[in-house]
Amino acid sequence: MTAERTTRHTEAARLIADREALRDMVQALIDTWVAGECVGRAPVVPFVGDRQ
């Protein structure tokens, strides 16, 4: 294996590991999210067409 190919494989392995770590962190956030703790949303008013 050439040095360039080894470097590419090392970088690819690092990127895959980083992606897996990020996926795990996002999944933990999703798993612990509680909808009841969210603040209620503000009412949405249309930009046009709402005659009062």
N, C-alpha and C positions, 0 to 999 in steps of 0.2 A: 504494500500500500504506500502510495506516495505521501509526502508530508502534507500536500494540499488536500488530498482526499481524507487523510486522518483529521485534519483541522475541520473540514466540512462535517465529518461524522461526529466529531466532538461537539461542534456548535449545534448540530441537529439534535443530539441527545440532550444538550442543555435546554434548548427551546422546548422540547417535548416535556422535560421535567418541570420547567417553569409553567407550561400550559396545564399540566396535571395539578400542580400546586394551586394555581389560580382557580381551576375547576373545583377543587376541594373547598377552597375558601368561599366561593360563590354558593356552592351547595350547602355549606354550613349556614350561610346567611339565609338562604331560602328555607332551610329546615327549621330555623329558629324564629322566623318571621311570624308575628301575631297580628292579624288584621285589626283586631279590636284596639290595639295600641296606637293605631294611626289617627292622625287628626282628621276631622271631617273635611271634605273638600268644599271649596267656595262654589256658590251657584254659578253656572255658566250662562252668560247672556250672549245671544247671537249678535254679530256685528251689524246685520241688516235684516229687514223684514219683520221686526218685532214692533208692531204699532200698539201703542197703549192709549 
